[in-house]
Amino acid sequence: MMEKLFKKVLYTGVGIFAATTERLQNAIDELVERGKLSQEEGQKVVEDVVKNTEHKKEEYESRFRRLIDSAISKLNLPQSDTHDKLEKRVKSLEVKLGLLTKELEANKAKANPSAAVTKKSSRSKKTETSETEVTE
């Protein structure tokens, strides 16, 4: 979940950067056309801004990652890999519980076969009683 949020913010930043670079390039091109800047000066300005922005991008990514990690640790939320491990463990325990339940029922049936028959007959009586009540 946090990874998706991080990616959205990062892509938004990249989009803003691209739009800003395009606007800057258009402004520089206009200044070059008017003769206020030479082609080389304009190109240098754009390159300097791009280099500076790349450096700042890495800095902001690092800050954002630390902020997200701090928020997650304060909220005591499990990381994605921890969540996946816990999910697998729960499924494994559910399977084991199901097997143990079946084994316990089988052992009870072996130890007291008349109880299993009694259980079945009491279920049949309940079903017959329910069916009688419905027909009346």
N, C-alpha and C positions, 0 to 999 in steps of 0.2 A: 504494500500500500504506500509506504513512504517512498519507495523507489519510483513509483509512478508519479508521485507529487514532485519529487526531485527532478525527474526527467521533464515534466511539464514546465517547471520553472526554468530549467536549463534551456529548453527549446524556445521558450518565450524570450529569454535573454538573447539567444542567438538570433531570433527574428528581429528583435529591437536593434541589435547590433547591425544586422544586414540592412535594415531600413535606414539607420543613421548613416552608415557608410555610403549608401546610395545617395542620400541627400547631400552629404558632404562632397561626394564626387561631382554631383550636379552643380553645387555652389562653386567648387574649384573650377570646373569647366567654364562656368559663366565668367568667373574672374579672368581666366585665361583668354576667353574670347574678347573681353573688354580691354585686354592689354594690361590689366592691373597686376597679373602674375605671369611668369613664364611657365611654359609647359613643365620644365624640370622642377621649378619651385612648387607648382601644384602637385606634381607626382610625389615630391618629398613630403609635403604636408599630409597627403593621404597615407603614405607608407608609415609616417611617424604615428599618426592616429591609430592605424591598424595595429602596429607593434605595441603601442601603449595599451590599447584595448585588450589585446591578447593577454598581456601581463595581468591586467586588472581582472580579466575573466577568470584566470586561474586562481587569483586571490579571492574573488567572490565565490567561486565554486568551493574552495576550501572553507571559507567562513560559513557558507550555507550548510555544508556537510557537517561541520562541528555543531552548528545550531540544531540541526535535525537530530544528530546523535545525542546531544545534550537533552533535547526534549524527550526523546525516546527513553533515555535512561531515567529521567525524572518521573516519567509516567509509568515506568517499570513495564513497558510493553515488550513482548518477546520479538526478537529479530525474526526475519523470514525463515532462516534455516532452523532456528530453534522451534518455531511454530510447526514447521514441516516434520521435524523429529518427534515432537509431542503428538502430532496427529497420527503418525505411524505407530507410535507406542500405544496410544489409546486403541487403535484398530487391532493391534496384536493382542492387547489385554482383553478386548471384547471377544476375540476368537477363542482365547484360552478359557475365558469364563464360560462361554457356550459349551466348550468341550468338557469342562469340569462339571457343569450342570448336568449334561447328558450322562456322564460317568456316575455322578452321584445318584441320579434317578435309576440308572441300571443297577447299581449296587443295592439300592433300597428295594428294588423289585426282586432281586435275587435273595436278599435277606428275608423278605416277608412277602412271598407271592400272593398270599390271601389279601394283603392290603392293596395290592395293585388291582386285584379283581374287585374288591370292595369299592375302590375309587371309581372304577369303570362303571359299576352298577349304580353308584350314587349319581354319577353324571347322567346315566340313562334315565334314572328316575326323575332328575331335574328336567331333562328334555321332555319326558312324557308329561310331566306336570305343566310345563310351559305350553306344550301343544294342546293340552286339555283346556287350559285357561283361554287360549286363543280361539278355540272352536266354540266355546260356550258363549 
